[in-house]
Amino acid sequence: MNLELLESFGQNYPEEFDGTLDCISLAVTCAFNKRGTLLAVGCNDGRIVIWDFLTRGIAKIITAHMHPVCSISWSRDGHKLLSASTDNNVCIWDVLSGECEQRYRFPSPVLKVQYHPRNDKIFLVCPLRHAAVVVDIDGKHQVVPPDDDTDLNIVASFDRRGQYIYTGNSKGKVLVFSYPELEQKVSFRVASSGTLIKSIDFARRGDCFLVNTGDRIIRVYNANDVFNCDKDSEPEPKHRLQDLVNKTMWKKCCFSGDGEYVCAGSSRQHALYIWEKGFGNLVKILHGTKGELLLDVVWHPVRPIIASISSGVVSVWAQNQVENWSAFAPDFKELDENVEYEERESEFDLSDEDKSITAGPQKEDEDLEVDVTSIDPVVAFCSSDEEIEESKILQFLPIAPEVEDPEDGPNLLPPPSPITSHKHRSYDIHLEGSITDEPHPLLSNKSGKEKQTSGKKGGVKRLAK
């Protein structure tokens, strides 16, 4: 179906709960591909479950790590998947074959990984208590210079085109570096010196980005305004988004696919707050099951759909679709009950005898040439600097049909094991001054209540240790 026909004429944000995606094991993090047709979910037992989001079915399961998957990122064309585990390993996976192509071992826990938006040979890594690191597939790495060597609580992110790297520290300061030169272009303060910057996220369209800070305020900036400000100044954000009633601390923030809305998940409960970016007003609050804690939130790239993770289950939020058949034709009439219809004598004849004779020349049907070969690009799939869609994007995965009685069917040979058919390359990344004795926050920040509830399911006891 054409994407333009799915666009609503009113609000363009989800309004209600639309089901769950159960990955059998506990889900920890998730990410959509560029088109939003596939959803990759990193689980607590180290597996990566790839869902076909149109059919809501599991398309592939990759046995990736031995420990929980804490971060995941798609390449631009969707053929590669980047994952980080709590055992300090970062891996690159071939989505079609499910094979590991590269493995990188870091000396300290890895908090976040992100593919370069335009180059699948480069990715960004944020280690625990260390400056951000830019790594290529050959194992070479560059350390993004920090503002203060004593303050290494760094979060970093590529902008939407990969031309700049934005880093934030625990003193409320943001540095902007050009890539690949890693030259500092801009530095500005978000808030007071004691405000921790938790994350920096960019919109898929436009020049806006948001900064989630420890003072419970989400600040939305325009990149052009930031580049025009003075060094170490404090530019005024376009909007300050916060929960004035409950003073909620935000776990995860993101933009909508069109960049018109901002979604933030509460760190206290399973609640999603949605603001309109143009005016900064709160338009919707989506409440999940009471007592659940939120782990991750992602917005569909092209549709008003949100996927959130809590209690190991992926929840889907969408709009309420109401069928309006009378909108297809102006003379179409919907009936509540059967009505007896009286047809005219010549209603279904080839020539209508009852038609009144009109003066003037009779119109004849003309042959029209219809172009069925050329394809117009969908605007939602193209970036602002592109005129055509990418042709090599992986949108769907082939799924073998399930055979209930395999004895009755033909004898099919089992596929070769991906472990023996391909051997990946491993690299050790050496970082000076890295912390090696501190556990991953995903393992250490488990409360006693979470341990009791998570221990009831298999594969969770390792995370609660």
Solvent accessible surface area in square Angstrom, and as a share of the most:
residue,aa,sasa,rsa
1,M,188,0.84
2,N,97,0.50
3,L,18,0.09
4,E,101,0.45
5,L,130,0.65
6,L,67,0.33
7,E,75,0.34
8,S,45,0.29
9,F,213,0.89
10,G,58,0.56
11,Q,74,0.33
12,N,35,0.18
13,Y,28,0.11
14,P,0,0.00
15,E,52,0.23
16,E,75,0.33
17,F,103,0.43
18,D,60,0.31
19,G,27,0.26
20,T,73,0.42
21,L,5,0.02
22,D,87,0.45
23,C,2,0.01
24,I,134,0.68
25,S,12,0.08
26,L,24,0.12
27,A,1,0.00
28,V,14,0.08
29,T,14,0.08
30,C,5,0.03
31,A,16,0.12
32,F,24,0.10
33,N,3,0.02
34,K,31,0.13
35,R,13,0.05
36,G,1,0.01
37,T,12,0.07
38,L,0,0.00
39,L,0,0.00
40,A,0,0.00
41,V,0,0.00
42,G,0,0.00
43,C,0,0.00
44,N,3,0.01
45,D,38,0.20
46,G,0,0.00
47,R,54,0.20
48,I,0,0.00
49,V,0,0.00
50,I,0,0.00
51,W,17,0.06
52,D,11,0.06
53,F,8,0.03
54,L,99,0.49
55,T,101,0.59
56,R,81,0.30
57,G,25,0.24
58,I,60,0.31
59,A,15,0.11
60,K,52,0.22
61,I,72,0.37
62,I,4,0.02
63,T,109,0.63
64,A,11,0.08
65,H,9,0.04
66,M,149,0.67
67,H,64,0.28
68,P,1,0.01
69,V,0,0.00
70,C,19,0.12
71,S,11,0.07
72,I,16,0.08
73,S,15,0.09
74,W,21,0.07
75,S,3,0.02
76,R,44,0.16
77,D,36,0.19
78,G,2,0.02
79,H,53,0.24
80,K,45,0.19
81,L,0,0.00
82,L,0,0.00
83,S,0,0.00
84,A,0,0.00
85,S,0,0.00
86,T,11,0.06
87,D,44,0.23
88,N,34,0.17
89,N,24,0.12
90,V,0,0.00
91,C,0,0.00
92,I,4,0.02
93,W,9,0.03
94,D,30,0.16
95,V,0,0.00
96,L,84,0.42
97,S,50,0.32
98,G,13,0.13
99,E,32,0.14
100,C,13,0.08
101,E,46,0.20
102,Q,14,0.06
103,R,42,0.15
104,Y,0,0.00
105,R,102,0.37
106,F,9,0.04
107,P,38,0.24
108,S,0,0.00
109,P,5,0.03
110,V,0,0.00
111,L,64,0.32
112,K,66,0.28
113,V,5,0.03
114,Q,38,0.17
115,Y,7,0.03
116,H,16,0.07
117,P,27,0.17
118,R,83,0.30
119,N,58,0.30
120,D,50,0.26
121,K,110,0.46
122,I,22,0.11
123,F,0,0.00
124,L,1,0.01
125,V,0,0.00
126,C,4,0.03
127,P,1,0.01
128,L,15,0.08
129,R,99,0.36
130,H,12,0.05
131,A,4,0.03
132,A,1,0.01
133,V,0,0.00
134,V,5,0.03
135,V,1,0.00
136,D,31,0.16
137,I,38,0.19
138,D,78,0.41
139,G,14,0.14
140,K,145,0.62
141,H,64,0.29
142,Q,86,0.38
143,V,62,0.36
144,V,2,0.01
145,P,59,0.37
146,P,41,0.26
147,D,64,0.33
148,D,40,0.21
149,D,112,0.58
150,T,122,0.71
151,D,9,0.05
152,L,49,0.24
153,N,61,0.31
154,I,14,0.07
155,V,32,0.18
156,A,2,0.02
157,S,5,0.03
158,F,2,0.01
159,D,20,0.10
160,R,51,0.19
161,R,74,0.27
162,G,4,0.03
163,Q,95,0.42
164,Y,57,0.22
165,I,0,0.00
166,Y,3,0.01
167,T,9,0.05
168,G,2,0.02
169,N,5,0.02
170,S,28,0.18
171,K,79,0.33
172,G,0,0.00
173,K,20,0.08
174,V,0,0.00
175,L,5,0.03
176,V,0,0.00
177,F,4,0.02
178,S,10,0.07
179,Y,39,0.15
180,P,80,0.50
181,E,105,0.47
182,L,22,0.11
183,E,95,0.43
184,Q,84,0.37
185,K,104,0.44
186,V,14,0.08
187,S,1,0.01
188,F,0,0.00
189,R,78,0.28
190,V,2,0.01
191,A,11,0.08
192,S,78,0.50
193,S,71,0.46
194,G,70,0.68
195,T,12,0.07
196,L,78,0.39
197,I,1,0.00
198,K,65,0.28
199,S,28,0.18
200,I,5,0.03
201,D,33,0.17
202,F,39,0.16
203,A,1,0.01
204,R,89,0.32
205,R,65,0.24
206,G,38,0.37
207,D,61,0.32
208,C,7,0.04
209,F,0,0.00
210,L,0,0.00
211,V,0,0.00
212,N,1,0.00
213,T,0,0.00
214,G,23,0.22
215,D,52,0.27
216,R,80,0.29
217,I,27,0.14
218,I,0,0.00
219,R,8,0.03
220,V,0,0.00
221,Y,4,0.01
222,N,34,0.17
223,A,18,0.14
224,N,84,0.43
225,D,79,0.41
226,V,1,0.00
227,F,69,0.29
228,N,123,0.63
229,C,33,0.20
230,D,111,0.57
231,K,154,0.65
232,D,68,0.35
233,S,35,0.23
234,E,102,0.46
235,P,21,0.13
236,E,130,0.58
237,P,11,0.07
238,K,92,0.39
239,H,35,0.16
240,R,104,0.38
241,L,3,0.01
242,Q,57,0.25
243,D,15,0.08
244,L,124,0.62
245,V,131,0.75
246,N,74,0.38
247,K,102,0.43
248,T,3,0.02
249,M,48,0.22
250,W,1,0.00
251,K,95,0.40
252,K,53,0.22
253,C,0,0.00
254,C,16,0.10
255,F,14,0.06
256,S,4,0.02
257,G,7,0.07
258,D,54,0.28
259,G,1,0.01
260,E,83,0.37
261,Y,20,0.08
262,V,0,0.00
263,C,0,0.00
264,A,0,0.00
265,G,0,0.00
266,S,0,0.00
267,S,38,0.24
268,R,128,0.47
269,Q,71,0.32
270,H,7,0.03
271,A,0,0.00
272,L,0,0.00
273,Y,6,0.02
274,I,0,0.00
275,W,8,0.03
276,E,47,0.21
277,K,26,0.11
278,G,50,0.48
279,F,162,0.67
280,G,23,0.22
281,N,70,0.36
282,L,80,0.40
283,V,43,0.25
284,K,65,0.27
285,I,60,0.30
286,L,5,0.03
287,H,117,0.52
288,G,25,0.24
289,T,89,0.51
290,K,200,0.85
291,G,55,0.53
292,E,38,0.17
293,L,72,0.36
294,L,4,0.02
295,L,57,0.28
296,D,11,0.06
297,V,0,0.00
298,V,21,0.12
299,W,20,0.07
300,H,6,0.03
301,P,8,0.05
302,V,22,0.13
303,R,69,0.25
304,P,18,0.11
305,I,11,0.05
306,I,0,0.00
307,A,0,0.00
308,S,0,0.00
309,I,0,0.00
310,S,2,0.02
311,S,62,0.40
312,G,4,0.04
313,V,37,0.21
314,V,0,0.00
315,S,9,0.06
316,V,0,0.00
317,W,9,0.03
318,A,11,0.09
319,Q,24,0.11
320,N,85,0.44
321,Q,137,0.61
322,V,120,0.69
323,E,133,0.60
324,N,85,0.44
325,W,135,0.47
326,S,45,0.29
327,A,78,0.61
328,F,158,0.66
329,A,34,0.26
330,P,147,0.93
331,D,129,0.67
332,F,104,0.43
333,K,155,0.66
334,E,93,0.42
335,L,102,0.51
336,D,155,0.81
337,E,133,0.60
338,N,154,0.79
339,V,97,0.56
340,E,160,0.72
341,Y,159,0.60
342,E,151,0.68
343,E,108,0.48
344,R,126,0.46
345,E,163,0.73
346,S,3,0.02
347,E,52,0.23
348,F,155,0.65
349,D,76,0.39
350,L,193,0.96
351,S,77,0.50
352,D,61,0.31
353,E,144,0.65
354,D,93,0.48
355,K,140,0.59
356,S,83,0.54
357,I,176,0.89
358,T,110,0.64
359,A,109,0.84
360,G,59,0.57
361,P,135,0.85
362,Q,161,0.72
363,K,193,0.82
364,E,146,0.66
365,D,149,0.77
366,E,141,0.63
367,D,146,0.76
368,L,149,0.74
369,E,178,0.80
370,V,118,0.68
371,D,96,0.50
372,V,126,0.72
373,T,116,0.67
374,S,75,0.49
375,I,157,0.80
376,D,119,0.62
377,P,63,0.40
378,V,33,0.19
379,V,114,0.65
380,A,28,0.22
381,F,36,0.15
382,C,13,0.08
383,S,23,0.15
384,S,75,0.48
385,D,74,0.38
386,E,48,0.21
387,E,153,0.69
388,I,132,0.67
389,E,49,0.22
390,E,57,0.25
391,S,110,0.71
392,K,160,0.68
393,I,20,0.10
394,L,18,0.09
395,Q,63,0.28
396,F,97,0.40
397,L,13,0.07
398,P,115,0.72
399,I,100,0.51
400,A,82,0.64
401,P,118,0.74
402,E,168,0.75
403,V,93,0.53
404,E,165,0.74
405,D,86,0.45
406,P,90,0.56
407,E,164,0.73
408,D,121,0.63
409,G,28,0.27
410,P,109,0.69
411,N,148,0.76
412,L,144,0.72
413,L,167,0.83
414,P,112,0.70
415,P,116,0.73
416,P,108,0.68
417,S,53,0.34
418,P,65,0.41
419,I,148,0.75
420,T,115,0.67
421,S,66,0.43
422,H,77,0.34
423,K,182,0.77
424,H,61,0.27
425,R,131,0.48
426,S,50,0.32
427,Y,49,0.19
428,D,78,0.40
429,I,4,0.02
430,H,147,0.66
431,L,16,0.08
432,E,164,0.74
433,G,70,0.67
434,S,24,0.15
435,I,50,0.25
436,T,95,0.55
437,D,127,0.66
438,E,56,0.25
439,P,75,0.47
440,H,11,0.05
441,P,39,0.24
442,L,38,0.19
443,L,40,0.20
444,S,63,0.41
445,N,112,0.57
446,K,42,0.18
447,S,54,0.35
448,G,46,0.44
449,K,142,0.60
450,E,41,0.19
451,K,89,0.38
452,Q,138,0.61
453,T,76,0.44
454,S,14,0.09
455,G,25,0.24
456,K,169,0.72
457,K,102,0.43
458,G,67,0.65
459,G,34,0.32
460,V,1,0.01
461,K,135,0.57
462,R,90,0.33
463,L,8,0.04
464,A,18,0.14
465,K,189,0.80
